[in-house]
Each structure stands twice: as C-alpha cells, then as structure tokens.
C-alpha cells in the first residue's frame, strides 16, 4: 500500500509533540501535585527529574533498539509504554507512585523519540523534502513545549492536575490506530546485532545516584553518611560506565567522539543550557503560583512570550550563524541568558509582571535558543558522517542529563536558602522570594560558565542542511 510521506510525518510529529509537551505541561501543575500528594519541597523536583533522567539516560539505547529491532516496532512499544504510564501517573496516590510512573514514562519517550526520527529520515530522501520534514518536526516539538504550559493551566484549573497526564491517553490510542495505515515498517542494514544494555543501566543509575545525593544534601547535610555514600556510589557507577563503554563492541557512547574539541565543548555547553532552562522553568512556575498568586492557567499564559521569543530566536539564529558564525551567535545567546536570569531574580511579589518578569522571559527565550542552534551545529561538525547520528544522540542526552543535574543543584540551594530565611523569622512569602532569587542566581552562574566555555568553541559557517537539522534538534 502506498503511503503519503507527509501523513507519516504528521503521525510522527504528533508523537514527538506529546513527548515534549510532557516536559512543560507538568510544571504549572506542580503546586497542586505538591498539595494533593504531600510532596516535600526537595522531593517535588523528582516529578520533573525522574522523567528527564530516564529520557536522557536511555535515548541512545532507544536509538540502537530502533536500528536492531525495527524502528516502527520500537516506536509502537515506546508509545504504548508512554500511554500506560501516563494513565498510571494520573492515578497516583503517593509521591513514590507518581515518581515511579514518571520515570517509566521517560523510558517510553526514550524509545519512541529516536525511533520516530529514524522513520522520518528513512521516509524522506536527503535534500529539500527532508529539510522541510525536519523543520516541521522541530517546529511542532517546539510548539509542544510552548503550548504545554498553557494546556497544563487549562487542565489544572478546569479539571485537576491528574489531567495533565490523562490527556496523553486518547492521543496515544489514536496514534496506535493510525500507525498501521500511515507509518511504514522501514529498516536498514546494521552491523552486529548487539545491545549495550549494561552501559545504559550503569550510566542512568550513576546519574540518578549523583542527583539523589545532591537532593539529599539539603535535609541531611553534605557530610552525612547517606549523602557521601550515595554520591560515592554514583561516581563508582559512572566510572564503571566509562569502562564498559571503552570495551563494548557496540557502545552507546563511543568514547572516541570526545576526541573532538567541537563535540566536547558543545556537549558541555548544551548541558549547561539544559541546567539553566529546566531550573528557570521549575522555579518560575512555582514562584508565579505560590508567591504571586497566579492560577495555573495564568502562570501558563505568562510563559507564552518566552516560547514565542524562542521560536523567533530559532529563525534569527539560523540566519545569523551563516553571516557571523556559530561561536558569535552562541556567545550572544549565553550572554542574553545571563542577563535574563539576573533580571528575573530581582522580581518582587508585588511588582508588575510587565516590567519585572516579561522582559526577562523574552530575553531568556532568545538566549536559550541562541545557544541551542549553534551548539547543535558545532557538536557534529568534526565527526564522520557515519557517526553523526551517534554524536547527535550523545549531545541530546547530555542536554537532558545536564538539565536534571542542574535542577537538582538549583533546587537544593534554593530550598536551603528558603529554610534559612524561615528560621531567622522571615515570613513565608519573603522566604520563598529569597529562595527564588538564590535559585535563579545559581542558574545565572550556569549561563555565565557557558559564556566562558563558548570562547573555546570553534567558529563555523554552516550549510543549509546543517541549519535545518540543528534547528529541529534545538
């Protein structure tokens, strides 16, 4: 049966849409989730981090499974897992239940996302049509992030927080029904049919241990046996991960890729970018509702200008890198991010949104994408064409993992400062304001480190194809 490639794209893009949507849609529901399930302040971040860590930690394995088992088969499996765990998350009655569901949901996303991208690249021949398809793919993914906060606000205010998860279920059912009709079972020849499952488990477990150790440092203290033990275990697991990857016949992360200065520097830069973005989003969503008194919908609407700025910024960045080079654009994006976070950190609960938050959100939207587009281009600029997919997977995973670790650090320091203010007699509102300010200042340090790191990145003048693929990935 002849299938329209554009109908295939529509199904794949909608699946990617809900994966990205689930990163942002949950943010505006966090205060209601915290109140309903009795989350502690330090554990609330795991609603985001459990999803992000498993998604980033298993992206590479998901891509390898798509190569070996067939992209459509893995796509369907990931979609089913994503839908089931969305239902389970909405039915959660305890913090542990919800965090576990979010973790497995992230695993589902890590299976379906690279499989969908593999189907897309095999459906469209290299050239103009693939460039258009990649642009649509990236645009809808970006739209999912932007609309997520508004959709979350509507669902929370009109129904309940559970519906930010339930909404995925009918979409997944519809997609599964459409797949046999519109999505081809495309395959290509691969080498040795081996999985590096051990590497994926070691890497993800090590990162989760390190993040958990950082989170537990706030209530327990850095010198406690629990924190030292968990951090030590995390480091040991990461060392074991590197050892396994060096010896594996089909490693998830080919260590030779890091001999490229462009990939190493850009991967680290995108990690810092992810840390700044997730931290800002998490803190500001809480601040808007718990300090300024926004409803979930109002908070979502207040984020819209940032999403709009990111979309415009992607177009501008794509044009500017051809004229002035990748490093210059990336440096400008990092500087804008620093300025935006400093601006936001000075917000006052009684101040005007238009003057105290709006300028910072718009600047941050431009800044975060100003780092992302040239960073993606630079990351794969020095690798062989045969390894471009692996390199792209590595830097995307670094972005997700950097975001999770950065959020853990920022949240821990923010809560610690809030607690300190309360013990010194500050009001609840003042203490939350102080914690918000401290958290955003730490996030600004991530972006400042990005400014310094970008100075070491090479300056490139990308091709049109590189631009399209980087914009989609960013």
C-alpha positions as CSV (number, residue, x, y, z in Angstrom):
1,X,0.0,0.0,0.0
2,X,1.4,3.4,-1.0
3,X,1.6,5.8,1.9
4,X,1.9,9.6,1.8
5,X,5.2,10.6,3.4
6,X,3.5,13.7,4.7
7,X,0.8,11.7,6.5
8,X,3.7,9.6,8.0
9,X,5.3,12.9,9.2
10,X,2.0,14.0,10.8
11,X,1.8,10.9,12.9
12,X,5.5,11.0,13.9
13,X,5.4,14.7,14.7
14,X,2.3,14.3,16.9
15,X,4.1,11.6,18.9
16,X,7.1,13.8,19.4
17,X,4.7,16.7,20.3
18,X,3.4,14.8,23.3
19,X,6.9,13.8,24.4
20,X,8.0,17.4,24.5
21,X,4.6,18.5,25.9
22,X,5.1,16.3,28.9
23,X,8.3,18.2,29.9
24,X,6.5,21.5,30.3
25,X,2.8,20.7,30.9
26,X,3.6,19.3,34.3
27,X,5.4,22.5,35.6
28,X,2.2,24.5,36.2
29,X,0.6,21.6,37.9
30,X,3.4,21.2,40.5
31,X,1.8,23.3,43.3
32,X,-1.4,21.3,43.1
33,X,0.5,18.0,42.9
34,X,2.6,19.0,45.9
35,X,-0.5,19.9,48.0
36,X,-2.6,16.8,47.0
37,X,0.1,14.2,47.4
38,X,2.1,15.8,50.2
39,X,5.3,16.2,48.4
40,X,8.2,17.8,50.4
41,X,9.8,20.8,48.8
42,X,13.0,18.9,48.0
43,X,11.3,15.9,46.5
44,X,8.9,17.8,44.2
45,X,11.7,18.2,41.6
46,X,11.7,14.5,41.0
47,X,8.3,14.8,39.2
48,X,10.5,16.5,36.5
49,X,13.8,14.8,37.1
50,X,12.6,11.2,37.1
51,X,11.2,11.8,33.6
52,X,14.2,13.8,32.3
53,X,16.9,11.4,33.6
54,X,15.3,8.3,32.2
55,X,14.6,10.0,28.9
56,X,18.1,11.3,28.6
57,X,19.7,8.2,30.0
58,X,18.0,5.7,27.6
59,X,17.9,7.9,24.4
60,X,20.9,6.2,23.0
61,X,19.7,2.7,23.8
62,X,16.3,3.6,22.2
63,X,18.1,4.6,19.0
64,X,20.1,1.4,19.0
65,X,17.0,-0.7,19.6
66,X,15.3,1.0,16.7
67,X,18.2,0.0,14.4
68,X,18.2,-3.6,15.5
69,X,14.6,-4.4,16.1
70,X,12.9,-2.2,13.5
71,X,12.1,1.5,14.0
72,X,8.3,1.0,13.8
73,X,8.2,-1.8,16.3
74,X,10.2,0.2,18.9
75,X,8.1,3.3,18.1
76,X,4.9,1.4,18.9
77,X,6.4,-0.2,22.0
78,X,7.6,3.2,23.3
79,X,4.2,4.8,22.5
80,X,2.3,2.0,24.4
81,X,4.6,2.3,27.4
82,X,4.2,6.1,27.3
83,X,0.4,5.9,27.2
84,X,0.1,3.3,30.0
85,X,2.4,5.2,32.4
86,X,0.6,8.5,31.6
87,X,-2.6,6.8,32.9
88,X,-0.7,5.4,35.9
89,X,0.7,8.8,36.7
90,X,-2.7,10.3,36.7
91,X,-4.0,7.6,39.1
92,X,-1.1,8.1,41.6
93,X,-1.9,8.4,45.2
94,X,1.6,9.0,46.7
95,X,4.8,10.8,45.7
96,X,6.6,7.5,45.2
97,X,3.9,6.2,42.9
98,X,4.0,9.3,40.8
99,X,7.8,9.5,40.6
100,X,8.0,5.8,39.5
101,X,5.4,6.4,36.8
102,X,7.2,9.4,35.6
103,X,10.5,7.5,35.4
104,X,8.9,4.7,33.2
105,X,7.2,7.4,31.2
106,X,10.6,8.9,30.4
107,X,11.8,5.5,29.3
108,X,8.8,5.3,26.9
109,X,9.8,8.6,25.5
110,X,13.4,7.5,25.1
111,X,12.2,4.6,23.0
112,X,9.7,6.3,20.8
113,X,11.5,9.6,20.1
114,X,14.7,8.3,18.3
115,X,12.6,5.6,16.6
116,X,10.3,8.2,15.2
117,X,13.2,10.3,14.0
118,X,14.7,7.2,12.4
119,X,11.5,6.5,10.5
120,X,11.4,10.2,9.4
121,X,14.9,10.1,8.0
122,X,14.3,6.8,6.1
123,X,11.0,8.1,4.7
124,X,12.3,11.3,3.2
125,X,15.3,11.3,0.9
126,X,18.2,13.6,1.8
127,X,17.6,17.1,0.4
128,X,14.8,19.6,0.2
129,X,11.9,17.3,1.3
130,X,13.8,16.0,4.3
131,X,14.8,19.6,5.2
132,X,11.1,20.6,5.2
133,X,10.2,17.5,7.2
134,X,12.9,18.2,9.8
135,X,11.7,21.8,10.0
136,X,8.1,20.6,10.7
137,X,9.3,18.1,13.2
138,X,11.4,20.6,15.1
139,X,8.7,23.3,14.9
140,X,5.9,21.1,16.3
141,X,8.3,19.8,19.0
142,X,9.0,23.5,20.0
143,X,5.3,24.3,19.8
144,X,4.7,21.4,22.2
145,X,7.0,23.0,24.8
146,X,5.3,26.4,24.4
147,X,1.7,25.2,24.5
148,X,2.4,22.7,27.3
149,X,2.3,25.4,30.0
150,X,-1.0,26.8,28.7
151,X,-2.6,23.4,28.2
152,X,-1.4,22.4,31.7
153,X,-3.0,25.6,33.1
154,X,-6.3,24.9,31.4
155,X,-6.5,21.3,32.5
156,X,-5.5,22.0,36.1
157,X,-7.9,24.9,36.5
158,X,-10.9,23.3,34.8
159,X,-10.4,19.7,35.8
160,X,-7.5,18.6,38.1
161,X,-3.7,18.1,38.0
162,X,-4.3,14.4,37.0
163,X,-5.5,15.5,33.6
164,X,-2.0,16.7,32.6
165,X,-1.3,13.0,32.4
166,X,-4.7,11.6,31.3
167,X,-4.7,13.9,28.2
168,X,-1.9,11.7,26.7
169,X,-4.0,8.6,26.7
170,X,-6.6,9.3,23.9
171,X,-3.8,10.8,21.8
172,X,-1.7,7.6,22.2
173,X,-4.7,5.4,21.4
174,X,-5.4,7.4,18.2
175,X,-1.7,7.3,17.2
176,X,-1.6,3.5,17.6
177,X,-4.7,3.1,15.4
178,X,-3.1,5.3,12.7
179,X,0.4,3.7,12.7
180,X,-0.5,0.5,10.6
181,X,-2.1,2.8,8.0
182,X,0.4,5.7,7.8
183,X,3.7,4.6,9.2
184,X,5.9,2.3,7.1
185,X,8.0,-0.5,8.6
186,X,11.3,0.8,7.3
187,X,14.5,-0.9,8.1
188,X,18.1,-0.6,7.1
189,X,21.1,-2.9,7.4
190,X,23.1,-2.6,10.7
191,X,26.2,-4.3,11.9
192,X,26.5,-6.6,14.8
193,X,23.1,-7.1,16.4
194,X,24.1,-6.3,20.0
195,X,22.7,-4.1,22.8
196,X,24.8,-2.2,25.3
197,X,22.1,-2.6,27.9
198,X,24.6,-2.8,30.7
199,X,26.1,0.6,29.7
200,X,22.6,2.2,29.6
201,X,21.8,0.8,33.1
202,X,25.2,1.8,34.6
203,X,25.1,5.3,33.2
204,X,21.5,6.1,34.2
205,X,21.9,4.6,37.7
206,X,25.1,6.5,38.2
207,X,23.5,9.8,37.2
208,X,20.4,9.2,39.3
209,X,22.6,8.4,42.3
210,X,24.5,11.6,41.9
211,X,21.3,13.7,41.5
212,X,19.8,12.0,44.5
213,X,22.9,12.7,46.6
214,X,22.7,16.4,45.7
215,X,19.0,16.5,46.6
216,X,19.6,14.7,50.0
217,X,22.3,17.2,50.9
218,X,19.7,19.8,51.9
219,X,17.9,17.8,54.6
220,X,20.9,15.6,55.6
221,X,24.0,17.8,55.1
222,X,26.9,17.3,52.7
223,X,28.9,15.5,55.4
224,X,26.2,12.9,56.3
225,X,26.9,9.2,55.7
226,X,23.9,8.9,53.4
227,X,24.9,11.7,51.1
228,X,28.6,10.6,50.9
229,X,27.6,7.0,50.3
230,X,25.1,7.8,47.5
231,X,27.5,10.2,45.8
232,X,30.3,7.7,46.0
233,X,28.1,5.0,44.6
234,X,27.1,7.4,41.8
235,X,30.7,8.2,40.9
236,X,31.6,4.5,41.0
237,X,28.8,3.6,38.7
238,X,29.9,6.3,36.2
239,X,33.5,5.0,36.3
240,X,32.1,1.5,35.6
241,X,30.0,3.0,32.7
242,X,33.1,4.5,31.1
243,X,35.0,1.2,31.5
244,X,32.1,-0.7,29.9
245,X,31.8,1.8,27.0
246,X,35.5,1.5,26.2
247,X,35.4,-2.2,26.0
248,X,32.0,-2.6,24.3
249,X,31.8,-3.8,20.7
250,X,28.8,-1.6,20.1
251,X,29.0,1.2,22.8
252,X,26.1,3.6,23.4
253,X,28.6,6.4,23.7
254,X,31.7,5.9,21.5
255,X,34.4,7.5,23.7
256,X,36.4,8.4,20.6
257,X,33.8,11.0,19.8
258,X,35.1,13.1,22.7
259,X,38.4,13.5,21.0
260,X,36.6,16.2,19.0
261,X,37.0,19.5,20.7
262,X,33.9,20.8,19.0
263,X,31.7,17.9,20.4
264,X,33.2,18.0,23.9
265,X,32.8,21.8,24.2
266,X,29.4,22.0,22.6
267,X,28.1,19.0,24.6
268,X,29.2,20.6,27.8
269,X,27.6,23.9,26.7
270,X,24.3,22.3,25.9
271,X,24.4,20.6,29.3
272,X,24.7,24.0,31.0
273,X,22.0,25.3,28.7
274,X,19.7,22.5,29.9
275,X,20.6,23.2,33.5
276,X,19.7,26.9,33.2
277,X,16.5,26.2,31.3
278,X,15.0,23.5,33.5
279,X,15.9,25.4,36.6
280,X,14.3,28.6,35.4
281,X,11.2,26.9,34.3
282,X,10.7,24.9,37.5
283,X,11.4,27.9,39.9
284,X,9.4,30.4,37.9
285,X,6.3,28.1,37.7
286,X,6.4,27.7,41.5
287,X,7.1,31.4,42.1
288,X,4.2,32.6,39.9
289,X,1.7,30.5,41.7
290,X,2.9,30.3,45.3
291,X,4.4,33.8,45.6
292,X,2.5,36.0,43.1
293,X,-0.8,34.0,43.5
294,X,-1.3,33.2,39.8
295,X,-3.7,30.4,38.9
296,X,-2.3,27.5,36.9
297,X,-3.7,29.0,33.7
298,X,-2.4,32.5,34.4
299,X,1.1,31.0,35.0
300,X,0.9,29.2,31.7
301,X,-0.1,32.3,29.8
302,X,2.7,34.3,31.5
303,X,5.2,31.8,30.0
304,X,3.9,32.2,26.4
305,X,6.1,35.2,25.5
306,X,9.2,33.2,26.3
307,X,8.0,30.4,23.9
308,X,7.3,33.0,21.2
309,X,10.7,34.5,21.6
310,X,12.3,31.1,21.3
311,X,10.5,30.4,18.0
312,X,11.5,33.8,16.6
313,X,15.0,33.3,18.0
314,X,15.4,29.9,16.2
315,X,14.7,31.7,12.9
316,X,17.1,34.6,13.7
317,X,19.9,32.2,14.9
318,X,19.6,30.1,11.8
319,X,20.2,33.3,9.7
320,X,22.9,34.8,11.9
321,X,25.1,31.8,12.0
322,X,25.5,31.9,8.2
323,X,26.6,35.6,8.4
324,X,28.6,35.9,11.6
325,X,29.4,32.3,12.6
326,X,28.3,29.8,15.2
327,X,30.5,30.9,18.1
328,X,29.4,34.5,17.9
329,X,25.7,33.6,18.0
330,X,26.3,31.1,20.8
331,X,28.2,33.6,22.8
332,X,25.4,36.2,22.4
333,X,22.8,33.6,23.4
334,X,24.7,32.8,26.6
335,X,25.2,36.5,27.5
336,X,21.4,37.1,26.9
337,X,20.6,34.1,29.2
338,X,22.8,35.5,32.0
339,X,21.1,38.9,31.7
340,X,17.6,37.4,31.6
341,X,18.2,35.3,34.7
342,X,19.6,38.2,36.6
343,X,16.6,40.3,35.6
344,X,14.2,37.6,36.7
345,X,16.0,37.1,40.1
346,X,15.1,40.7,41.1
347,X,11.3,40.1,40.7
348,X,9.1,41.2,43.6
349,X,5.8,39.6,44.5
350,X,4.0,43.0,44.4
351,X,5.8,44.2,41.2
352,X,4.3,44.4,37.7
353,X,4.6,41.3,35.5
354,X,5.1,43.6,32.5
355,X,8.2,45.2,34.0
356,X,9.7,42.6,36.4
357,X,9.1,39.3,34.6
358,X,8.1,39.8,31.0
359,X,11.4,41.3,29.8
360,X,13.5,38.6,31.5
361,X,11.3,35.8,30.0
362,X,11.6,37.2,26.5
363,X,15.3,37.7,26.8
364,X,15.6,34.1,28.1
365,X,13.6,32.7,25.2
366,X,16.1,34.4,22.7
367,X,19.1,33.4,24.8
368,X,18.3,29.7,25.3
369,X,17.7,29.0,21.6
370,X,20.7,31.2,20.7
371,X,22.9,28.7,22.5
372,X,21.0,25.6,21.3
373,X,21.0,26.1,17.5
374,X,24.8,26.9,17.0
375,X,25.6,24.4,19.7
376,X,24.0,21.5,17.8
377,X,25.7,22.5,14.6
378,X,29.1,22.7,16.2
379,X,28.8,19.4,18.1
380,X,28.6,17.3,15.0
381,X,30.9,19.4,12.8
382,X,34.1,17.3,13.3
383,X,32.7,13.8,13.4
384,X,32.5,11.4,10.4
385,X,29.1,11.3,8.6
386,X,28.7,7.7,9.7
387,X,28.9,8.8,13.3
388,X,26.8,12.0,13.1
389,X,23.7,10.2,14.4
390,X,25.6,8.9,17.4
391,X,27.2,12.3,18.1
392,X,23.8,14.0,17.9
393,X,22.4,11.4,20.3
394,X,25.2,12.0,22.8
395,X,24.7,15.8,22.9
396,X,20.9,15.5,23.2
397,X,21.4,13.1,26.1
398,X,23.9,15.5,27.7
399,X,21.4,18.3,27.4
400,X,18.7,16.2,29.3
401,X,21.1,14.9,31.9
402,X,22.7,18.4,32.4
403,X,19.2,19.8,32.9
404,X,18.4,17.2,35.6
405,X,21.6,17.7,37.5
406,X,21.4,21.4,37.2
407,X,17.8,21.4,38.5
408,X,18.8,19.3,41.5
409,X,21.6,21.7,42.4
410,X,19.5,24.8,42.0
411,X,16.5,23.4,43.8
412,X,18.6,22.2,46.7
413,X,20.3,25.6,47.2
414,X,17.0,27.4,46.7
415,X,15.2,25.3,49.4
416,X,18.2,25.6,51.7
417,X,18.1,29.4,51.5
418,X,14.3,29.5,52.0
419,X,14.6,27.3,55.1
420,X,17.4,29.5,56.5
421,X,15.2,32.6,56.0
422,X,12.3,31.0,57.8
423,X,14.5,30.0,60.8
424,X,15.6,33.6,61.0
425,X,12.0,34.8,61.4
426,X,11.1,35.8,57.8
427,X,7.6,35.5,56.5
428,X,6.7,32.6,54.3
429,X,6.3,34.9,51.3
430,X,9.7,36.7,51.9
431,X,11.4,33.3,52.4
432,X,10.0,32.0,49.1
433,X,11.1,35.1,47.3
434,X,14.6,34.8,48.7
435,X,14.8,31.2,47.7
436,X,13.6,32.0,44.2
437,X,16.2,34.7,43.9
438,X,19.0,32.5,45.1
439,X,18.0,29.7,42.7
440,X,17.9,32.0,39.7
441,X,21.3,33.4,40.6
442,X,22.8,29.9,40.6
443,X,21.1,29.3,37.3
444,X,22.7,32.5,36.0
445,X,26.1,31.0,37.1
446,X,25.4,28.1,34.7
447,X,24.9,30.5,31.9
448,X,27.9,32.5,32.9
449,X,30.0,29.3,32.7
450,X,28.5,28.9,29.3
451,X,29.8,32.3,28.2
452,X,33.4,31.2,29.2
453,X,33.0,27.8,27.7
454,X,31.8,29.2,24.3
455,X,35.0,31.1,23.9
456,X,36.7,27.7,23.4
457,X,34.3,26.6,20.7
458,X,35.3,26.7,17.1
459,X,33.8,29.3,14.7
460,X,31.8,27.7,11.8
461,X,29.8,28.8,8.8
462,X,27.2,26.0,8.5
463,X,25.5,24.7,5.3
464,X,21.7,24.9,4.8
465,X,21.3,21.2,5.6
466,X,23.2,21.6,8.9
467,X,21.0,24.6,9.8
468,X,17.7,22.7,9.2
469,X,18.8,19.7,11.3
470,X,20.2,21.8,14.1
471,X,17.1,24.0,14.3
472,X,15.0,20.8,14.5
473,X,17.2,19.3,17.3
474,X,17.4,22.6,19.3
